[in-house]
């Protein structure tokens, strides 16, 4: 039976709650697993079944892979869910209590204020800045000539330039290179914080990278706070994200966002926006180099869209968008959604008690044997409208689902298309070595060791 186009699991085939008892692991093994790659500890059943209960890294955990149950969990019963401490504790020192790390009314207030800022019509105004940052990367590659590059590092630099240009444009005091290094230094040590939280260790417990991470968090928050203060003193609002956030008001209360929340959320947008998009782009270049026939279709589409004044018409890049969506299926940059039940919930016929950890293993859902034909194969035509029309909406969730769906989804997709439209026609890329890089969970799903490629001008 084919499931690639099916609306979730076939009727009557959704498995019941299974009890998969993992072997007990000592603390050193747990730390090694979490720090190295959390995905390696998932039970194999998450790639085959719809609902799995396992003793996962020392605690009872429910894994939800069935699209119908994902909807029930993240949409219908979202109010009964909260954030898991091990994830929020790893991010809060830098990101504070912003949209990503808060719950309850604080989250709702911030979400109501920020949502209009990311409307589609406002995103269009950022396209020139996105294209300009990609053009700067093009000039840098042209000056370098044919040379090996780490495509992940290159895309990190490009997407960070876009973040600075669209979020805090005109802030002359921002040292972008130092800011980018500090962001990476903070994110690099978050898996240690997660591991220690899972062990029940106090938040102050030292670990490798903890002092550097704390210094990075202070620098990041101080830099953004200074930028907000300068903008307020200048009286200039501007049409970048900072300006829009300063003007935004909660439609229910009429209140704006205080400065501490502005710091939290701007840093959240920077952390989430630059790394996740860079990961998707790095994988896109690798997979297109691996599949020249798909790359040829993308190049033809970009060439046909070049007639628009001021750059290509991104709305015309339908197949290129399918390519990006398929990359995010195979390598979702946010590979795991983690929640904790605040009260008892029901998933199908099963009751999940309050206080239970519930995980949606996005990486496994996107490679699930019951949902996708040949799930390991790179096939952008999966997202052709005719083929995807019957697919369950919750079989593909790279940006999450429900009330907490990623607020920057449109921004990220627009950014990917603008960068690809600028760079792909100008350069031919090739893989360094035949093997795909190993993927590891480091809050995001990172290619371990980078993405080695060569870049040469197209003739």
C-alpha positions as CSV (number, residue, x, y, z in Angstrom):
1,X,0.0,0.0,0.0
2,X,1.3,3.5,-0.9
3,X,1.2,6.1,1.9
4,X,3.0,9.0,0.1
5,X,-0.3,10.7,-0.8
6,X,-2.5,9.2,1.8
7,X,-4.3,11.3,4.4
8,X,-2.2,10.0,7.3
9,X,-2.5,6.4,8.4
10,X,-5.1,4.3,6.7
11,X,-8.4,3.8,8.6
12,X,-8.0,1.2,11.3
13,X,-4.3,1.0,10.9
14,X,-3.2,3.5,13.6
15,X,-1.2,1.5,16.2
16,X,-2.2,1.7,19.8
17,X,0.1,2.9,22.5
18,X,3.1,0.6,22.6
19,X,5.4,0.2,25.6
20,X,9.0,0.1,24.3
21,X,11.2,-0.4,27.3
22,X,14.7,0.8,26.6
23,X,17.7,-0.6,28.4
24,X,18.7,1.4,31.4
25,X,21.7,3.7,30.8
26,X,24.1,5.2,33.3
27,X,24.6,8.9,33.6
28,X,27.9,9.0,31.6
29,X,26.2,7.2,28.7
30,X,23.2,9.6,28.9
31,X,25.4,12.6,28.7
32,X,27.3,11.2,25.8
33,X,24.1,10.5,23.9
34,X,22.6,13.9,24.5
35,X,25.7,15.8,23.7
36,X,26.6,13.8,20.7
37,X,23.2,13.3,19.0
38,X,19.8,13.0,20.8
39,X,18.2,11.4,17.7
40,X,20.3,8.3,18.1
41,X,18.5,7.5,21.3
42,X,15.0,7.5,19.7
43,X,13.4,4.0,19.6
44,X,13.3,2.5,16.1
45,X,9.5,2.3,16.3
46,X,9.1,6.0,15.9
47,X,9.8,5.5,12.2
48,X,7.1,2.8,11.8
49,X,4.4,3.2,14.4
50,X,2.0,6.1,15.2
51,X,2.3,6.2,19.0
52,X,5.2,4.9,21.1
53,X,5.9,5.0,24.8
54,X,9.5,4.5,25.8
55,X,11.8,5.0,28.8
56,X,13.9,7.7,27.0
57,X,17.0,9.0,28.6
58,X,15.8,8.2,32.0
59,X,12.2,9.3,31.8
60,X,8.8,8.0,30.5
61,X,8.2,9.7,27.1
62,X,5.5,9.4,24.6
63,X,6.5,9.8,20.9
64,X,3.8,10.9,18.5
65,X,4.3,10.2,14.7
66,X,0.8,9.7,13.4
67,X,-0.4,12.9,11.7
68,X,-4.0,12.6,13.1
69,X,-2.5,12.4,16.6
70,X,-0.1,15.2,16.0
71,X,-3.0,17.4,15.1
72,X,-4.9,16.3,18.2
73,X,-1.8,17.0,20.3
74,X,-0.5,20.3,18.9
75,X,-3.8,21.9,17.7
76,X,-6.8,20.5,19.6
77,X,-5.1,20.1,23.0
78,X,-2.5,22.8,22.8
79,X,-3.8,24.5,25.9
80,X,-2.9,21.4,27.9
81,X,0.7,21.5,27.0
82,X,3.7,23.4,28.3
83,X,7.4,23.8,27.5
84,X,9.9,21.1,28.7
85,X,12.4,22.4,31.2
86,X,15.4,20.8,29.6
87,X,14.9,22.7,26.4
88,X,13.9,26.1,27.9
89,X,16.8,25.9,30.4
90,X,19.3,25.5,27.6
91,X,18.0,28.5,25.7
92,X,16.7,31.0,28.3
93,X,20.1,32.4,29.4
94,X,20.4,34.0,26.0
95,X,16.8,34.1,24.7
96,X,15.1,35.0,27.9
97,X,11.3,34.5,28.0
98,X,10.5,35.3,24.4
99,X,8.0,33.6,22.0
100,X,10.1,30.4,21.8
101,X,10.7,29.9,25.6
102,X,7.6,31.2,27.3
103,X,4.2,29.8,28.1
104,X,0.7,31.0,29.1
105,X,-0.4,34.6,28.9
106,X,3.2,35.9,28.5
107,X,3.5,33.9,25.3
108,X,0.1,34.9,24.0
109,X,0.7,38.6,24.6
110,X,4.1,38.5,22.7
111,X,2.6,36.3,19.9
112,X,-0.3,38.8,19.3
113,X,2.1,41.7,19.1
114,X,4.7,40.0,16.8
115,X,2.4,38.1,14.4
116,X,1.4,41.1,12.2
117,X,5.1,42.0,11.8
118,X,5.6,38.9,9.7
119,X,2.7,39.4,7.3
120,X,3.4,38.4,3.7
121,X,3.1,42.0,2.4
122,X,5.7,43.2,4.9
123,X,8.1,40.4,4.0
124,X,8.1,41.6,0.4
125,X,9.8,44.8,1.5
126,X,12.8,42.7,2.9
127,X,13.5,41.0,-0.5
128,X,15.9,43.7,-1.7
129,X,18.0,43.4,1.5
130,X,18.0,39.6,1.1
131,X,19.2,39.8,-2.5
132,X,21.8,42.4,-1.6
133,X,23.3,40.1,1.1
134,X,23.4,37.2,-1.4
135,X,25.0,39.5,-4.0
136,X,27.8,40.2,-1.4
137,X,28.3,36.5,-1.1
138,X,28.5,36.2,-4.9
139,X,31.1,38.9,-5.0
140,X,33.1,37.2,-2.3
141,X,33.0,33.9,-4.1
142,X,34.0,35.5,-7.4
143,X,37.0,37.1,-5.7
144,X,38.1,33.8,-4.2
145,X,38.0,31.9,-7.4
146,X,37.7,28.1,-7.5
147,X,38.3,27.0,-3.9
148,X,36.8,24.6,-1.3
149,X,34.3,26.2,1.0
150,X,32.3,25.1,4.0
151,X,28.8,25.8,2.5
152,X,27.3,25.8,6.0
153,X,29.7,28.5,7.2
154,X,29.1,30.5,3.9
155,X,25.3,30.3,4.3
156,X,25.6,31.2,8.0
157,X,27.4,34.4,7.0
158,X,24.9,35.2,4.3
159,X,21.8,34.6,6.4
160,X,23.4,36.6,9.3
161,X,24.0,39.5,7.0
162,X,20.3,39.3,6.1
163,X,19.2,39.2,9.7
164,X,21.2,42.3,10.5
165,X,20.0,44.2,7.4
166,X,16.3,43.3,8.0
167,X,16.1,43.4,11.8
168,X,18.4,46.2,13.0
169,X,19.4,48.1,9.9
170,X,21.4,51.3,10.4
171,X,22.7,50.2,13.8
172,X,26.3,51.3,13.2
173,X,27.5,50.0,16.6
174,X,26.8,46.4,15.7
175,X,29.9,44.3,15.2
176,X,28.4,41.6,13.0
177,X,31.3,39.2,13.0
178,X,31.7,39.3,16.8
179,X,27.9,39.0,17.2
180,X,27.9,35.9,14.9
181,X,30.7,34.3,16.8
182,X,29.0,34.9,20.1
183,X,25.7,33.3,18.8
184,X,27.6,30.2,17.7
185,X,29.5,30.0,21.0
186,X,26.2,30.1,22.9
187,X,24.4,27.5,20.7
188,X,27.4,25.1,20.7
189,X,27.1,24.5,24.4
190,X,23.4,24.1,24.7
191,X,23.4,20.3,24.5
192,X,25.4,20.2,27.7
193,X,22.7,22.3,29.4
194,X,20.1,19.9,28.1
195,X,22.0,16.8,29.4
196,X,22.5,18.2,32.8
197,X,18.9,19.3,33.1
198,X,17.8,15.8,32.2
199,X,20.0,14.5,35.0
200,X,18.4,16.9,37.5
201,X,21.6,18.9,38.0
202,X,21.2,22.6,39.1
203,X,21.2,25.3,36.5
204,X,24.6,26.6,37.8
205,X,26.4,23.3,37.2
206,X,29.6,24.0,35.2
207,X,30.2,22.1,32.0
208,X,32.4,22.4,28.9
209,X,31.8,25.7,27.3
210,X,29.7,27.1,30.2
211,X,31.8,30.1,30.9
212,X,32.2,31.0,27.2
213,X,28.4,30.5,26.8
214,X,27.6,32.7,29.7
215,X,29.9,35.5,28.4
216,X,28.3,35.1,24.9
217,X,24.8,35.4,26.3
218,X,25.8,38.6,28.2
219,X,27.3,40.1,25.0
220,X,24.3,39.2,22.8
221,X,21.7,40.6,25.2
222,X,23.8,43.7,25.9
223,X,24.3,44.4,22.2
224,X,20.6,44.1,21.3
225,X,19.6,46.1,24.4
226,X,22.0,48.9,23.3
227,X,20.6,48.8,19.8
228,X,17.0,49.2,21.1
229,X,18.1,52.1,23.4
230,X,19.9,53.9,20.5
231,X,16.8,53.5,18.3
232,X,14.5,54.9,21.0
233,X,16.8,57.9,21.7
234,X,17.0,58.6,17.9
235,X,13.2,58.8,17.6
236,X,13.5,56.9,14.4
237,X,11.2,53.9,14.0
238,X,12.3,52.6,10.7
239,X,10.7,49.8,8.6
240,X,13.1,47.0,9.7
241,X,11.9,44.4,12.2
242,X,13.0,46.4,15.2
243,X,11.1,49.4,14.0
244,X,8.0,47.3,13.3
245,X,8.2,45.7,16.7
246,X,8.6,49.1,18.4
247,X,5.4,50.3,16.7
248,X,3.4,47.0,17.2
249,X,0.7,46.8,19.8
250,X,-1.3,44.0,21.3
251,X,-4.7,44.2,19.6
252,X,-6.5,43.1,22.8
253,X,-4.7,45.4,25.4
254,X,-3.2,48.1,23.2
255,X,0.1,47.6,24.9
256,X,3.5,47.5,23.2
257,X,6.3,45.2,24.0
258,X,8.7,46.3,26.9
259,X,12.4,46.5,26.2
260,X,13.3,43.2,28.0
261,X,10.8,41.3,25.8
262,X,12.1,43.1,22.7
263,X,15.6,41.8,23.6
264,X,14.2,38.3,24.1
265,X,12.3,38.2,20.8
266,X,14.9,39.9,18.6
267,X,17.5,37.4,19.8
268,X,15.0,34.6,19.3
269,X,14.4,35.7,15.7
270,X,18.2,36.1,15.1
271,X,19.0,32.7,16.6
272,X,16.2,30.8,14.9
273,X,16.3,32.8,11.7
274,X,19.9,32.7,10.7
275,X,21.0,29.2,11.7
276,X,18.0,27.2,10.6
277,X,17.8,28.9,7.2
278,X,21.6,28.5,6.7
279,X,21.3,24.7,7.4
280,X,18.5,24.4,4.8
281,X,20.5,26.3,2.2
282,X,23.7,24.3,2.8
283,X,21.8,21.0,2.3
284,X,20.1,22.4,-0.8
285,X,23.4,23.1,-2.5
286,X,24.7,19.7,-1.6
287,X,21.5,17.8,-2.8
288,X,21.4,19.8,-6.1
289,X,25.0,19.0,-6.7
290,X,24.1,15.3,-6.1
291,X,21.1,15.6,-8.5
292,X,22.1,17.6,-11.6
293,X,18.8,16.9,-13.4
294,X,16.9,18.6,-10.5
295,X,19.4,21.5,-10.5
296,X,18.9,22.0,-14.2
297,X,15.1,22.4,-13.7
298,X,15.8,25.0,-10.9
299,X,18.2,27.0,-13.1
300,X,15.7,27.0,-16.0
301,X,12.9,28.3,-13.7
302,X,15.1,31.0,-12.2
303,X,16.1,32.1,-15.7
304,X,12.5,32.4,-16.7
305,X,11.7,34.5,-13.7
306,X,14.5,37.0,-14.2
307,X,12.4,39.4,-16.3
308,X,10.9,41.2,-13.3
309,X,12.4,44.6,-12.5
310,X,14.6,44.7,-9.5
311,X,15.3,40.9,-9.5
312,X,13.6,37.6,-10.2
313,X,9.9,37.2,-9.3
314,X,10.2,34.9,-6.3
315,X,6.5,34.0,-6.6
316,X,7.2,32.4,-9.9
317,X,9.8,29.9,-8.4
318,X,7.2,27.2,-7.7
319,X,9.6,24.2,-8.4
320,X,12.5,25.9,-6.5
321,X,10.1,26.2,-3.6
322,X,9.3,22.5,-3.9
323,X,13.1,21.7,-3.8
324,X,13.4,23.7,-0.5
325,X,10.4,21.9,1.0
326,X,11.8,18.5,0.1
327,X,15.2,19.5,1.7
328,X,13.3,20.4,4.8
329,X,11.5,17.1,4.7
330,X,14.8,15.1,4.7
331,X,16.7,17.5,7.0
332,X,14.2,19.5,9.1
333,X,16.4,22.1,10.9
334,X,14.1,21.8,13.9
335,X,13.9,18.0,14.1
336,X,12.0,17.7,17.4
337,X,9.0,19.3,19.1
338,X,9.0,18.8,22.8
339,X,6.1,19.4,25.2
340,X,5.0,18.4,28.7
341,X,1.4,17.7,29.6
342,X,0.0,20.1,32.1
343,X,-3.1,18.0,32.5
344,X,-4.3,14.6,31.3
345,X,-4.9,14.4,27.6
346,X,-6.2,11.8,25.2
347,X,-4.4,10.6,22.1
348,X,-6.7,8.3,20.2
349,X,-7.9,5.7,22.7
350,X,-5.0,6.3,25.1
351,X,-4.8,8.6,28.1
352,X,-1.6,10.4,28.7
353,X,-1.3,11.6,32.4
354,X,-0.3,15.1,33.5
355,X,3.5,15.6,33.8
356,X,4.4,13.3,30.9
357,X,7.0,14.3,28.4
358,X,5.5,14.2,24.8
359,X,7.8,14.4,21.8
360,X,6.9,14.8,18.1
361,X,10.0,13.5,16.3
362,X,9.8,15.6,13.2
363,X,12.8,14.0,11.6
364,X,11.2,10.6,12.0
365,X,7.7,11.8,10.8
366,X,9.3,13.1,7.6
367,X,11.0,9.7,7.0
368,X,8.1,7.5,8.3
369,X,7.6,4.3,6.4
370,X,3.8,4.6,6.5
371,X,3.6,8.2,5.3
372,X,6.2,8.5,2.5
373,X,7.1,6.3,-0.5
374,X,10.8,5.8,-0.6
375,X,11.3,8.2,2.3
376,X,15.1,8.4,2.0
377,X,14.9,9.5,-1.7
378,X,15.3,13.2,-2.6
379,X,12.2,13.9,-4.7
380,X,10.9,17.5,-4.9
381,X,8.0,16.4,-7.0
382,X,6.4,15.1,-3.8
383,X,5.3,18.7,-3.3
384,X,3.8,19.1,-6.7
385,X,0.3,20.3,-5.9
386,X,-1.3,17.4,-7.6
387,X,0.7,14.8,-5.6
388,X,0.5,16.6,-2.3
389,X,-3.2,17.4,-2.4
390,X,-4.3,14.3,-0.5
391,X,-1.4,14.2,2.0
392,X,-2.3,14.9,5.6
393,X,-1.3,18.4,6.6
394,X,0.4,17.0,9.7
395,X,2.7,14.6,7.9
396,X,5.0,17.5,7.0
397,X,5.7,19.9,9.9
398,X,9.2,21.5,9.4
399,X,7.8,24.7,11.1
400,X,5.8,23.0,13.8
401,X,2.0,23.1,14.0
402,X,-0.9,24.6,15.9
403,X,-0.8,28.0,17.8
404,X,3.0,27.7,18.2
405,X,3.8,27.2,14.5
406,X,7.0,29.1,13.6
407,X,6.2,32.8,13.2
408,X,9.1,33.2,10.8
409,X,8.0,30.5,8.3
410,X,7.3,33.0,5.4
411,X,10.5,34.9,6.1
412,X,12.6,31.8,5.9
413,X,11.1,30.5,2.7
414,X,11.4,33.9,1.0
415,X,15.0,34.2,2.2
416,X,15.9,30.7,0.7
417,X,14.4,31.6,-2.7
418,X,16.2,35.0,-2.8
419,X,19.6,33.5,-2.0
420,X,19.2,30.6,-4.4
421,X,18.1,32.9,-7.2
422,X,21.2,35.0,-6.8
423,X,23.8,32.3,-6.4
424,X,22.8,29.3,-8.3
425,X,22.9,30.9,-11.8
426,X,26.4,32.3,-11.1
427,X,28.1,29.3,-9.6
428,X,28.5,25.6,-10.1
429,X,28.9,23.6,-6.9
430,X,30.4,20.2,-6.4
431,X,30.6,17.9,-3.3
432,X,33.9,17.3,-1.5
433,X,33.8,13.6,-1.2
434,X,30.8,11.2,-2.0
435,X,29.4,10.8,1.5
436,X,26.8,13.1,2.8
437,X,27.7,14.8,6.1
438,X,26.5,13.2,9.3
439,X,23.5,15.0,10.9
440,X,23.5,15.7,14.7
441,X,20.9,17.2,17.0
442,X,22.4,20.4,18.5
443,X,19.1,22.2,19.3
444,X,18.9,22.4,15.5
445,X,19.8,19.5,13.1
446,X,23.3,20.4,12.1
447,X,25.6,18.8,9.4
448,X,28.4,17.6,11.6
449,X,31.8,19.0,10.5
450,X,30.2,21.4,8.0
451,X,29.3,20.9,4.3
452,X,32.4,20.7,2.2
453,X,32.0,21.8,-1.4
454,X,33.8,23.5,-4.2
455,X,32.4,26.6,-5.9
456,X,33.3,27.7,-9.4
457,X,31.8,30.3,-11.8
458,X,29.4,29.0,-14.4
459,X,30.6,29.6,-18.0
